[in-house]
């Protein structure tokens, strides 16, 4: 089975790329983030004609997550238990959706950005991660994959220039500690052994030809429970999907499991 995750940065804008990606790589399950639309606004007919089921949640032009599967889409959950909200008044955002696909519990996750270390959104980000960790420890015994855009670069080698991020989110000790907590609980970064750094990234800003100069960040991950990690045979980052006109600023991450 082939599982992929991709921050698509608007599914409506890139549905053609998504359909071509699924066909080109023969993907069984695709987790999407930043779909940027309500469910009724998503262009799903092409995916359905290809044999895929889709579960999605979205509220507006921000956030949004989805799961696209041709190996089953059972026990769909929108949001995880205890997931915090954001705003005034506080409301749940569309940042997590889970389902069982081919016997694997897959969660598509879009972790809050955090904006700046002194911003209330940064506190929200850390709280969101802590709440996710609390429930994810209960899932670690089964075949579980926590996949998506984590908005954290856990190691210095995951950043093209640490000096430029000295006062930025994504690399602060609390964020890195939050990411490490999942690893300490038994989850495994199943991609790193197959795509080791340095200079291996999943995100390149549109600014100043960052992609062309390979000045990126590694912030998209597949964290697998031990039962899932033991089944992984190969993984890669489809870097070329970031190229060309109309590309997302993220590249898909792909994992093969037996």
N, C-alpha and C positions, 0 to 999 in steps of 0.2 A: 504494500500500500504506500502511496506517495502523498505526503501531507505538506502543504505550503502555507506560508503566512506572508501578507503583503499589505502595507499601508498604501492604499491605492490613491489617496488624495482626491477623492470624488469618483464614485463608481459611475455616475451618469456621464462624466467626461471621458472615462477610460474603459467603458464596457467593451469596446472592440479589442483593446489590449488585453483585457482580462480573458475574454473568450479565446483569443489567439494563444495566450500563455497556457491556459488549461489544455488546449489541444497540442501545443508544441511539446509540453513536458508530461503529458498523459497524467495529469494530477487527479487524485481521487478526492481529496479534501482540501479546500482553500479557505483559510481564515482571512477575512478582510478587516481593515481598520480605516477610519476616516472616510466612511462612505458618503457622508455629508448629505443625507436625505432621509425623509420618512420612508417607511416600507412601501407605501403605495406609490411613491415617486420613482422607485428603482426599476430600471429596464431589465426585467428578468426573463423575458420570453426566449431569448437566444440561449441562455444558460439552461433553461428547462428543456428546450428542444435538443440540447446536447446530452440530456439524461441526468441533469443535476437537480437536486432539491436545494432550496435556499431558505435559511432562517435569518432574519435581520431585525435589528432594532435601530431606530433613529428618530430624532425629534425635529431637527432643523438642519441648517446648512453647516452645523458644526458636529464634530464627533461622528458617531455611527459605527456599528460593527456588524459583521455578518459571517455566516458559515455556509459554504457551498459544498455539497457532498453528493457523490454518486454511489456511496457505500452505506447509506442509511443516515438518518438525522432524527435520532430518538431522544426523548426526555429533554427537550429544549428548555433552558433556563435563561431568562433575560436578567442580567445582573446577578451578583453573588450575594449570599446572605450577609447582611451588615454593611453592604457597600454604601459609603457616604455619598452625599449629594453636594451640589455647589450652587451658589447664587443666593440672592435675597428676593423672595424667600428661597430657602434651600430646596433643591429639586434633584432627583436622580438624573444623571447623564447617561447617554448611550455609550458605555465604555466596556461592557463585558457581556458576552453571550456564550453559553456552553451547550454542548450536545454530545451524545454518544454516536460516533461514526466508525463503523466497522469494528466495533468492540473497544474503541479508544475514546476516553472522555476528553474532548478537545474544547479548550476555552480560547476564544478570540478576545484579546485584551488590548485596550488602548489606554495606557497609563497617562494620567494628567501630566502636562508639560512642566508645570511649576513656575514658569515665567521667569522670576528672579528670586534669589535666596531670601530677600526681605519682603516678598509678596505673600499675601494670604493664600494664593494658589499653591505656593510651595508647601505650606503647612497641610493644605488639602491633599497634595500629592503624597506626602509622607503618611498621612492618615489612611489614604486609599490603599497604599501598598501594605500598611500594617494590617488593615482589615482583610485584605486579600490573603495575606500570609496566614492569618488566624484560621481561615477556612481551608486554605490549600493544604495545611498540615493534615487535615482529615482525608484528603484525596490521595496522599502520597503512596498509600499501599496498593492502589489499583493502577491500571494502565492509563495514565493521565498526561496530557500535554498542555502546558501553559504557553501560549504562543502569541506573538504580536509585537507591537511597538511599545517598548518599555520606557522610552525616553530617559534611559540611563546608559552611560558608557562605563561599564564596571572597572575597566583597567585603563591605564594610561595609553597602552598600545591601541585602544579602541577610539582614540582621538587623534586627528591629524596634527594638532599643535596644542599641547596642554597650556602653553603660555597664553593663548587666546581665550582660554576658558577659566582663567584664574578667578573671575568674579561671576561665573555663570552657573546655571543649574546643569543637571545631567552628570556632573562629575564631583559633586560635593560629598564629603565623607558620610553624611546621613543617608543620602540617596544610594551610595555604593553599599553601605551597611544594610539598607533595606533589601537590595538585590541579593547580597551575600546571604541574608537570612533564609532565602528560599533554597540556596545551595546547602546551607548548613542543615536544613530540614530534610535533605535527601534528594532534592531535584538536581538534575544534571543539565548543563549546557551541552546539548548533544551535537551542536554544529561545530563548536570550536575544534575538536580533534580532526575534523575533516576540512576545516577552513581556518587554519591558525593565522595569527597576526605575526608581525605588525602590518599596517597598511592594507588591512582587509576590512571593508566598511559595508554598511547597508543603507546609509543615508548620506546624500550630498545636497546641500542647499543650492537653490537656483542662482544664488549670488556669486558673481565674479568667476564664472566657469569652475565652480568647485568640483564638479564631476570630472571635467576634462583634465583637471590638475590632480585628481584623486585626493582632494582635501575633504575627507568625510568623517563620519562617526559610525560606530557599530552600536546600534541601539535597538535592533530588531532581533528577537531571540526565540528559540524553541527550548523551553525548559521541560524536561521529561522526568516523570517519576522513575524509580529504578526499574520497574516492570516494563515501562515504555523504553527507557534508554537501552536496556538489554536487547531490544529488538531492532535498534537502528543499525543499518548497514552502510549508509552513505548520506552525506548532506552537502549542500552547496548553496552559494549565493548567486542568483542570476543577475550578475552585474550589468550585463548588456541590456537588460530591460529598462535600466535607468537612462539609456541613451536615446537620442532621436527626439523629434518634435512631439510634444504632448505627453512626455513621460512624467510619471510620478517622481517625487524627489526621494522616494525609497525604492530599493530593489527587493524582489521577493526572496525569501529564504525557503529552501526545499529540503525535506527529510524523507528518506526511504526507510520503511520498517517492514519486517517480515512477520 
